[in-house]
Amino acid sequence: MGRKRSGLMSDELKWELAKELGVDHIVAREGFGGVSSRDCGNLVKLAIMKAEQSLKSENSRRQS
């Protein structure tokens, strides 16, 4: 029996990342399940990079 998992990323962020990587047409047609493993990995990498940038920005604002 599968468990329902709550997502860590909003749907809006997932779409933004998919558009940035150029796979939004696949997502629109097939959903995120249709995205290749390689592209999913790239989506995760991009999400991590954006999160790290956000944390750096937040930390530098706090230190100012």
WOJONOR-V266002 format. One record per residue. RES is the residue in three letters. SS is DSSP state (alpha for helix, beta for strand, coil for the rest). PHI is phi in radians with two decimals (none if undefined). NEAR is the number of other C-alpha atoms within 10 Angstrom. Layout:
RES:SS:PHI:NEAR ; RES:SS:PHI:NEAR
This chain:
MET:coil:none:3 ; GLY:coil:-1.42:4 ; ARG:coil:-1.73:5 ; LYS:coil:-1.43:6 ; ARG:coil:-1.81:6 ; SER:coil:-1.55:7 ; GLY:coil:-1.35:7 ; LEU:coil:-1.53:6 ; MET:coil:-1.92:9 ; SER:coil:-1.25:10 ; ASP:alpha:-1.06:10 ; GLU:alpha:-1.06:9 ; LEU:alpha:-1.16:11 ; LYS:alpha:-1.04:17 ; TRP:alpha:-1.12:16 ; GLU:alpha:-1.03:15 ; LEU:alpha:-1.15:19 ; ALA:alpha:-1.08:23 ; LYS:alpha:-1.13:13 ; GLU:alpha:-1.09:12 ; LEU:alpha:-1.56:13 ; GLY:coil:1.36:12 ; VAL:coil:-1.97:19 ; ASP:alpha:-1.11:19 ; HIS:alpha:-1.16:12 ; ILE:alpha:-1.21:15 ; VAL:alpha:-1.08:17 ; ALA:alpha:-1.11:12 ; ARG:alpha:-1.46:9 ; GLU:alpha:-2.11:11 ; GLY:coil:1.46:11 ; PHE:alpha:-1.16:16 ; GLY:alpha:-1.17:10 ; GLY:alpha:-1.53:13 ; VAL:coil:-1.38:18 ; SER:coil:-1.11:12 ; SER:alpha:-1.03:10 ; ARG:alpha:-1.05:9 ; ASP:alpha:-1.17:14 ; CYS:alpha:-1.09:16 ; GLY:alpha:-1.06:12 ; ASN:alpha:-1.17:15 ; LEU:alpha:-1.10:20 ; VAL:alpha:-1.14:14 ; LYS:alpha:-1.02:12 ; LEU:alpha:-1.12:16 ; ALA:alpha:-1.08:17 ; ILE:alpha:-1.14:12 ; MET:alpha:-1.04:12 ; LYS:alpha:-1.15:13 ; ALA:alpha:-1.14:12 ; GLU:alpha:-1.13:12 ; GLN:alpha:-1.08:12 ; SER:alpha:-1.12:12 ; LEU:alpha:-1.14:12 ; LYS:alpha:-1.10:12 ; SER:alpha:-1.07:11 ; GLU:alpha:-1.10:11 ; ASN:alpha:-1.13:11 ; SER:alpha:-1.22:10 ; ARG:alpha:-1.18:9 ; ARG:alpha:-1.18:8 ; GLN:alpha:-1.37:6 ; SER:coil:-1.41:5
